[in-house]
Amino acid sequence: MTNILVLGIGNILLGDEGVGVHAVRQLERENLPEHVTCLDGGTGGLILLEPMQNADKVIIIDATLDGGAPGTVRRLQPRFSNDYPKALTAHDIGLKDMLDAFYLTKKIPEVVLFAVTVKNIDEVTLELSAEVEKVLPVILRLVKDELVV
């Protein structure tokens, strides 16, 4: 059986920046297959390398500041660190470094990134913007579609 890790990245104290964590918390309440593990990665960086290496497939949900319309969701399959969107939020260096570290350890899971264009990460708030809140069901459906092995 393929082990799948769903990893929500972000800082929930900065509004939309925490969209990945909000999504994973909602997924944890659902009846997911046994081979799926959800993890609130916060802004963990390289500390997340081990759980990612133990998975056959890693699905990452993260915020991006790419200049697009807030609430836009893009599915990416980054194979190299420079495949990540250029304007990921503050913790993106850790994600890029982790992907490069996979090549050093020779344990390379399949990685799928759902990059969510966000509106506001400058205000201290636990709330998502209306645009990002509205696409949470879309994100959950996209992630569930990836769980089919």
RAVEN-V666113 format. One record per pair of residues at least 6 apart in sequence whose ideal C-beta (glycine too) atoms are under 6 Angstrom apart, sorted by the first residue. I is the first residue (numbers start at 1). J is the second residue. If there is no record, write none. Layout:
i:I j:J
i:I j:J
This chain:
i:1 j:35
i:2 j:56
i:2 j:57
i:2 j:149
i:3 j:35
i:3 j:55
i:3 j:56
i:4 j:35
i:4 j:36
i:4 j:57
i:5 j:37
i:5 j:51
i:5 j:55
i:5 j:58
i:6 j:27
i:6 j:38
i:6 j:59
i:6 j:143
i:7 j:39
i:7 j:41
i:7 j:60
i:8 j:20
i:8 j:21
i:8 j:23
i:8 j:24
i:8 j:40
i:8 j:61
i:9 j:20
i:9 j:41
i:9 j:62
i:10 j:17
i:10 j:18
i:10 j:19
i:10 j:20
i:10 j:21
i:10 j:63
i:11 j:17
i:11 j:18
i:11 j:43
i:12 j:18
i:12 j:21
i:12 j:126
i:13 j:124
i:14 j:121
i:15 j:120
i:15 j:121
i:15 j:123
i:15 j:125
i:16 j:63
i:16 j:118
i:16 j:119
i:16 j:120
i:16 j:121
i:16 j:128
i:16 j:129
i:16 j:132
i:17 j:63
i:17 j:89
i:17 j:121
i:19 j:63
i:19 j:116
i:19 j:132
i:20 j:61
i:20 j:62
i:21 j:40
i:23 j:61
i:23 j:139
i:24 j:38
i:24 j:40
i:27 j:38
i:28 j:38
i:36 j:147
i:39 j:51
i:41 j:48
i:43 j:91
i:45 j:94
i:46 j:94
i:46 j:97
i:49 j:98
i:49 j:101
i:52 j:58
i:53 j:107
i:55 j:109
i:56 j:109
i:57 j:109
i:57 j:110
i:58 j:109
i:58 j:111
i:59 j:112
i:59 j:143
i:59 j:146
i:60 j:113
i:61 j:114
i:63 j:89
i:63 j:116
i:63 j:118
i:64 j:85
i:64 j:88
i:64 j:115
i:64 j:117
i:65 j:87
i:66 j:85
i:66 j:87
i:66 j:117
i:68 j:117
i:70 j:117
i:70 j:119
i:70 j:131
i:71 j:131
i:71 j:132
i:71 j:134
i:71 j:135
i:72 j:117
i:73 j:114
i:73 j:116
i:73 j:135
i:73 j:138
i:73 j:139
i:74 j:115
i:75 j:114
i:76 j:113
i:76 j:115
i:77 j:112
i:78 j:84
i:78 j:111
i:78 j:113
i:81 j:96
i:81 j:99
i:81 j:100
i:84 j:96
i:85 j:115
i:102 j:108
i:112 j:146
i:118 j:132
i:119 j:129
i:119 j:131
i:120 j:129
